[in-house]
Amino acid sequence: MKFGELKRQVKRKEAFAALICLLPAGIFAAIFVFIPIISVFYISLTNMDIARNTSNFIGIGNFIFLFKNEKFIKSIINTLYFAAVKIPLDLVLALFLAVLLDKGLKGERDFSGRPISRR
């Protein structure tokens, strides 16, 4: 047996071992992530009545209804504002206050989370 063949066999065994180790995570992801996502997407394309246990395929009718609703559009705008404006501003403010506390200003004990200790 040549060295190149031996090296290929070792790589193949390592790849197989890696797949065996990843198999539980793949099964978990399939059961708890991918299958629910596909199910929710299918349900969103139907007019489901849970009480009567019936569903009619209506395509993108639910999405058309949503995008015609002014409250839904307003909630999307509020969400985008929160994600694009509020979160970055809060982050900048928090970093600014952290830098101020790190510099050792007067009254630092009042704002830091450290307990007051006697010297």
Z-matrix of the N, CA and C atoms (Angstrom, degrees):
N
C 1 1.442
C 2 1.524 1 107.99
N 3 1.330 2 114.65 1 133.03
C 4 1.457 3 119.93 2 -179.38
C 5 1.522 4 110.13 3 -83.07
N 6 1.327 5 114.12 4 161.23
C 7 1.451 6 120.85 5 -178.30
C 8 1.527 7 111.46 6 -63.11
N 9 1.332 8 118.18 7 -38.96
C 10 1.464 9 122.19 8 -179.59
C 11 1.520 10 111.86 9 -62.70
N 12 1.341 11 117.15 10 -40.00
C 13 1.464 12 120.62 11 179.06
C 14 1.522 13 110.43 12 -67.21
N 15 1.332 14 115.78 13 -41.52
C 16 1.463 15 120.58 14 178.82
C 17 1.531 16 110.54 15 -61.78
N 18 1.333 17 115.61 16 -41.46
C 19 1.460 18 120.30 17 179.91
C 20 1.535 19 110.85 18 -63.89
N 21 1.335 20 117.56 19 -40.46
C 22 1.468 21 121.72 20 177.94
C 23 1.522 22 111.13 21 -64.87
N 24 1.327 23 116.90 22 -39.41
C 25 1.462 24 120.06 23 179.14
C 26 1.531 25 111.30 24 -64.99
N 27 1.325 26 115.44 25 -40.21
C 28 1.467 27 119.55 26 179.00
C 29 1.523 28 109.84 27 -65.05
N 30 1.340 29 117.40 28 -43.15
C 31 1.461 30 120.12 29 178.65
C 32 1.528 31 110.82 30 -63.23
N 33 1.321 32 116.84 31 -39.75
C 34 1.462 33 120.93 32 179.22
C 35 1.527 34 110.15 33 -64.35
N 36 1.331 35 117.37 34 -41.63
C 37 1.465 36 120.40 35 178.80
C 38 1.529 37 111.28 36 -66.22
N 39 1.341 38 116.92 37 -38.50
C 40 1.461 39 120.44 38 178.15
C 41 1.529 40 110.97 39 -66.75
N 42 1.325 41 116.33 40 -39.83
C 43 1.462 42 120.02 41 178.41
C 44 1.531 43 109.97 42 -65.19
N 45 1.314 44 117.13 43 -41.07
C 46 1.462 45 121.05 44 178.62
C 47 1.533 46 110.28 45 -64.01
N 48 1.334 47 116.67 46 -42.71
C 49 1.464 48 120.64 47 178.31
C 50 1.534 49 110.75 48 -62.97
N 51 1.338 50 116.33 49 -39.33
C 52 1.464 51 119.97 50 178.53
C 53 1.529 52 110.48 51 -64.62
N 54 1.324 53 117.11 52 -41.04
C 55 1.464 54 120.22 53 178.61
C 56 1.516 55 111.22 54 -65.12
N 57 1.314 56 117.19 55 -39.49
C 58 1.465 57 120.59 56 177.74
C 59 1.533 58 110.18 57 -62.78
N 60 1.327 59 116.94 58 -39.68
C 61 1.463 60 120.42 59 179.27
C 62 1.532 61 112.08 60 -69.31
N 63 1.334 62 116.99 61 -32.53
C 64 1.460 63 120.95 62 -179.14
C 65 1.527 64 113.24 63 -83.86
N 66 1.316 65 117.61 64 -13.84
C 67 1.454 66 121.79 65 -176.84
C 68 1.534 67 113.26 66 -57.51
N 69 1.331 68 120.91 67 -46.35
C 70 1.474 69 119.51 68 178.58
C 71 1.530 70 112.82 69 -60.67
N 72 1.319 71 116.93 70 -39.67
C 73 1.470 72 119.61 71 178.39
C 74 1.522 73 110.57 72 -66.65
N 75 1.306 74 117.51 73 -38.19
C 76 1.462 75 121.05 74 177.98
C 77 1.515 76 111.97 75 -65.48
N 78 1.320 77 116.84 76 -41.95
C 79 1.461 78 120.65 77 177.73
C 80 1.529 79 109.77 78 -64.85
N 81 1.323 80 117.53 79 -43.70
C 82 1.464 81 122.04 80 177.96
C 83 1.529 82 110.59 81 -59.40
N 84 1.337 83 116.51 82 -46.19
C 85 1.466 84 120.33 83 -179.81
C 86 1.520 85 110.73 84 -63.83
N 87 1.318 86 117.09 85 -40.05
C 88 1.465 87 119.95 86 -179.91
C 89 1.520 88 110.70 87 -64.30
N 90 1.315 89 117.49 88 -44.07
C 91 1.465 90 121.08 89 -175.90
C 92 1.524 91 111.70 90 -73.32
N 93 1.321 92 117.46 91 -44.99
C 94 1.455 93 120.07 92 -171.12
C 95 1.525 94 114.94 93 -101.83
N 96 1.337 95 118.86 94 -5.69
C 97 1.462 96 120.63 95 179.67
C 98 1.527 97 111.40 96 -122.70
N 99 1.324 98 117.21 97 -62.60
C 100 1.461 99 120.49 98 -171.14
C 101 1.525 100 113.25 99 -70.29
N 102 1.301 101 118.57 100 -44.54
C 103 1.464 102 120.79 101 -179.74
C 104 1.534 103 110.94 102 -63.39
N 105 1.352 104 120.18 103 -44.97
C 106 1.470 105 118.74 104 176.29
C 107 1.534 106 113.44 105 -62.89
N 108 1.320 107 117.79 106 -37.12
C 109 1.465 108 119.93 107 178.97
C 110 1.523 109 110.34 108 -63.36
N 111 1.314 110 117.27 109 -44.75
C 112 1.462 111 121.03 110 178.69
C 113 1.524 112 110.47 111 -65.06
N 114 1.325 113 117.36 112 -40.84
C 115 1.463 114 121.12 113 178.94
C 116 1.527 115 111.47 114 -62.80
N 117 1.315 116 117.11 115 -44.83
C 118 1.460 117 120.88 116 -179.55
C 119 1.530 118 110.32 117 -64.77
N 120 1.317 119 116.96 118 -39.25
C 121 1.466 120 119.76 119 178.09
C 122 1.527 121 110.40 120 -63.17
N 123 1.328 122 117.51 121 -42.78
C 124 1.462 123 120.64 122 178.34
C 125 1.529 124 110.88 123 -64.62
N 126 1.328 125 117.07 124 -43.76
C 127 1.462 126 120.92 125 179.97
C 128 1.532 127 110.78 126 -63.18
N 129 1.336 128 117.17 127 -34.19
C 130 1.464 129 119.76 128 179.90
C 131 1.525 130 111.82 129 -67.74
N 132 1.311 131 117.71 130 -18.13
C 133 1.463 132 121.42 131 178.68
C 134 1.526 133 112.35 132 -95.49
N 135 1.329 134 117.41 133 8.14
C 136 1.465 135 120.81 134 -179.20
C 137 1.523 136 110.35 135 -122.72
N 138 1.319 137 114.72 136 164.57
C 139 1.459 138 121.84 137 173.25
C 140 1.526 139 105.73 138 -106.09
N 141 1.314 140 116.51 139 85.62
C 142 1.455 141 121.36 140 -171.50
C 143 1.526 142 111.33 141 -89.69
N 144 1.316 143 115.00 142 135.80
C 145 1.462 144 122.20 143 174.31
C 146 1.529 145 106.85 144 -116.65
N 147 1.312 146 116.43 145 105.03
C 148 1.459 147 120.84 146 -175.02
C 149 1.521 148 111.57 147 -69.31
N 150 1.336 149 117.33 148 -34.60
C 151 1.461 150 120.42 149 -178.29
C 152 1.522 151 111.53 150 -64.54
N 153 1.320 152 116.68 151 -39.15
C 154 1.465 153 120.17 152 -179.71
C 155 1.520 154 112.65 153 -96.26
N 156 1.309 155 116.68 154 -3.50
C 157 1.465 156 123.16 155 -179.62
C 158 1.536 157 111.05 156 56.92
N 159 1.335 158 114.92 157 46.93
C 160 1.464 159 120.87 158 177.50
C 161 1.516 160 109.57 159 -126.71
N 162 1.320 161 115.06 160 154.92
C 163 1.457 162 120.08 161 174.95
C 164 1.523 163 108.77 162 -150.10
N 165 1.321 164 114.35 163 136.37
C 166 1.460 165 121.67 164 177.35
C 167 1.513 166 108.40 165 -116.88
N 168 1.312 167 117.50 166 131.63
C 169 1.461 168 121.67 167 178.72
C 170 1.522 169 108.33 168 -72.65
N 171 1.343 170 117.03 169 121.47
C 172 1.461 171 120.84 170 179.95
C 173 1.528 172 111.99 171 -121.74
N 174 1.311 173 118.58 172 4.82
C 175 1.463 174 121.21 173 178.23
C 176 1.511 175 111.92 174 69.57
N 177 1.322 176 114.95 175 -133.74
C 178 1.469 177 119.04 176 -175.90
C 179 1.522 178 112.53 177 -90.73
N 180 1.321 179 117.48 178 18.03
C 181 1.465 180 121.57 179 -179.92
C 182 1.515 181 113.02 180 -58.10
N 183 1.325 182 117.17 181 -39.35
C 184 1.471 183 120.34 182 178.46
C 185 1.524 184 111.04 183 -62.87
N 186 1.336 185 116.94 184 -39.31
C 187 1.462 186 120.53 185 -179.03
C 188 1.522 187 111.12 186 -71.08
N 189 1.328 188 117.42 187 -37.11
C 190 1.464 189 120.93 188 176.02
C 191 1.531 190 109.40 189 -62.26
N 192 1.332 191 116.53 190 -44.23
C 193 1.466 192 121.19 191 177.33
C 194 1.523 193 111.08 192 -59.10
N 195 1.330 194 117.03 193 -43.24
C 196 1.465 195 120.84 194 -179.28
C 197 1.515 196 111.81 195 -63.09
N 198 1.331 197 116.67 196 -47.79
C 199 1.461 198 119.20 197 -175.02
C 200 1.527 199 113.13 198 -73.93
N 201 1.322 200 118.07 199 -10.66
C 202 1.464 201 121.24 200 172.44
C 203 1.527 202 111.40 201 -88.57
N 204 1.326 203 117.64 202 -12.15
C 205 1.454 204 122.83 203 -178.03
C 206 1.532 205 109.80 204 -83.75
N 207 1.339 206 116.35 205 121.71
C 208 1.468 207 120.45 206 -177.24
C 209 1.526 208 112.67 207 -66.26
N 210 1.326 209 117.55 208 -34.54
C 211 1.468 210 120.18 209 179.34
C 212 1.528 211 110.96 210 -65.89
N 213 1.326 212 116.77 211 -37.22
C 214 1.466 213 119.79 212 178.17
C 215 1.528 214 110.35 213 -65.66
N 216 1.324 215 116.95 214 -44.37
C 217 1.466 216 120.61 215 179.03
C 218 1.524 217 109.90 216 -61.42
N 219 1.339 218 117.15 217 -42.16
C 220 1.468 219 121.06 218 178.46
C 221 1.533 220 110.67 219 -62.85
N 222 1.332 221 117.98 220 -39.57
C 223 1.463 222 120.48 221 179.18
C 224 1.529 223 111.12 222 -67.50
N 225 1.322 224 117.65 223 -35.72
C 226 1.474 225 120.75 224 176.45
C 227 1.530 226 109.52 225 -65.37
N 228 1.330 227 116.90 226 -43.08
C 229 1.472 228 120.35 227 178.68
C 230 1.526 229 110.34 228 -62.96
N 231 1.324 230 117.99 229 -43.09
C 232 1.471 231 121.02 230 178.08
C 233 1.521 232 111.62 231 -62.39
N 234 1.318 233 116.44 232 -40.52
C 235 1.466 234 120.40 233 179.53
C 236 1.530 235 110.69 234 -65.29
N 237 1.320 236 117.10 235 -44.32
C 238 1.464 237 120.51 236 178.89
C 239 1.528 238 110.91 237 -64.21
N 240 1.343 239 117.29 238 -39.97
C 241 1.455 240 120.49 239 176.05
C 242 1.523 241 110.88 240 -60.09
N 243 1.326 242 115.62 241 -46.41
C 244 1.464 243 120.25 242 -179.75
C 245 1.525 244 110.77 243 -59.78
N 246 1.329 245 116.33 244 -44.80
C 247 1.465 246 120.21 245 -176.55
C 248 1.527 247 112.08 246 -71.97
N 249 1.332 248 117.27 247 -35.94
C 250 1.466 249 119.90 248 -173.51
C 251 1.523 250 113.71 249 -92.60
N 252 1.331 251 118.19 250 -24.46
C 253 1.466 252 120.15 251 -174.55
C 254 1.525 253 111.76 252 -116.07
N 255 1.301 254 116.87 253 -55.97
C 256 1.472 255 121.28 254 -171.87
C 257 1.524 256 112.64 255 -65.22
N 258 1.310 257 117.27 256 -47.76
C 259 1.471 258 119.73 257 -177.49
C 260 1.528 259 111.65 258 -63.97
N 261 1.352 260 120.44 259 -47.71
C 262 1.476 261 118.38 260 177.60
C 263 1.526 262 113.10 261 -61.93
N 264 1.348 263 117.99 262 -38.54
C 265 1.472 264 119.32 263 178.54
C 266 1.524 265 111.47 264 -64.54
N 267 1.311 266 116.90 265 -41.69
C 268 1.469 267 119.82 266 177.27
C 269 1.522 268 110.85 267 -63.01
N 270 1.299 269 117.01 268 -39.20
C 271 1.467 270 120.90 269 179.05
C 272 1.526 271 110.94 270 -64.24
N 273 1.327 272 117.03 271 -45.00
C 274 1.472 273 120.58 272 179.05
C 275 1.525 274 110.32 273 -63.08
N 276 1.332 275 117.34 274 -43.77
C 277 1.464 276 120.88 275 179.11
C 278 1.533 277 111.13 276 -62.29
N 279 1.329 278 117.04 277 -42.45
C 280 1.462 279 120.55 278 179.76
C 281 1.526 280 111.08 279 -64.87
N 282 1.323 281 117.31 280 -42.03
C 283 1.468 282 119.66 281 177.99
C 284 1.524 283 111.48 282 -65.82
N 285 1.332 284 117.00 283 -38.63
C 286 1.461 285 120.99 284 177.51
C 287 1.522 286 110.87 285 -61.31
N 288 1.333 287 116.46 286 -46.64
C 289 1.468 288 119.47 287 179.03
C 290 1.528 289 111.37 288 -65.67
N 291 1.316 290 118.09 289 -35.61
C 292 1.465 291 120.95 290 178.50
C 293 1.525 292 110.78 291 -65.29
N 294 1.316 293 116.46 292 -39.94
C 295 1.472 294 119.68 293 178.34
C 296 1.524 295 109.95 294 -66.67
N 297 1.327 296 117.48 295 -41.20
C 298 1.469 297 120.19 296 177.81
C 299 1.528 298 111.15 297 -60.88
N 300 1.308 299 117.18 298 -43.91
C 301 1.461 300 120.12 299 179.46
C 302 1.515 301 111.75 300 -66.94
N 303 1.302 302 116.52 301 -31.37
C 304 1.467 303 120.31 302 -178.78
C 305 1.525 304 111.65 303 -72.26
N 306 1.325 305 117.19 304 -23.66
C 307 1.469 306 120.74 305 -178.02
C 308 1.520 307 112.72 306 -76.61
N 309 1.318 308 118.43 307 -12.71
C 310 1.469 309 120.48 308 177.73
C 311 1.508 310 113.01 309 79.71
N 312 1.310 311 117.87 310 50.60
C 313 1.460 312 122.18 311 -179.95
C 314 1.521 313 111.18 312 -79.04
N 315 1.344 314 115.53 313 166.47
C 316 1.455 315 120.19 314 175.01
C 317 1.514 316 108.87 315 -66.15
N 318 1.307 317 117.44 316 140.83
C 319 1.451 318 121.62 317 179.43
C 320 1.519 319 113.09 318 79.00
N 321 1.309 320 116.62 319 15.00
C 322 1.464 321 120.60 320 -179.01
C 323 1.531 322 110.93 321 -61.72
N 324 1.316 323 116.14 322 -35.75
C 325 1.468 324 119.83 323 -178.74
C 326 1.522 325 111.67 324 -62.09
N 327 1.325 326 117.40 325 -28.73
C 328 1.460 327 120.55 326 -178.93
C 329 1.527 328 112.13 327 -70.09
N 330 1.327 329 117.15 328 -27.00
C 331 1.467 330 120.79 329 -174.36
C 332 1.518 331 114.31 330 -108.22
N 333 1.310 332 117.22 331 -18.56
C 334 1.463 333 118.70 332 -178.44
C 335 1.519 334 109.89 333 -83.67
N 336 1.306 335 115.89 334 163.69
C 337 1.456 336 120.38 335 -179.05
C 338 1.512 337 112.66 336 -85.88
N 339 1.340 338 117.17 337 3.10
C 340 1.461 339 120.01 338 -178.42
C 341 1.525 340 110.94 339 -79.09
N 342 1.307 341 117.22 340 141.81
C 343 1.461 342 118.84 341 177.67
C 344 1.533 343 111.29 342 -69.32
N 345 1.319 344 114.70 343 152.17
C 346 1.465 345 119.34 344 178.84
C 347 1.507 346 108.34 345 -77.12
N 348 1.332 347 115.35 346 126.13
C 349 1.471 348 119.27 347 -179.11
C 350 1.527 349 109.10 348 -121.62
N 351 1.298 350 114.64 349 151.00
C 352 1.467 351 119.63 350 178.46
C 353 1.515 352 108.51 351 -87.43
N 354 1.301 353 115.36 352 143.15
C 355 1.468 354 118.96 353 -178.10
C 356 1.459 355 110.98 354 -100.27
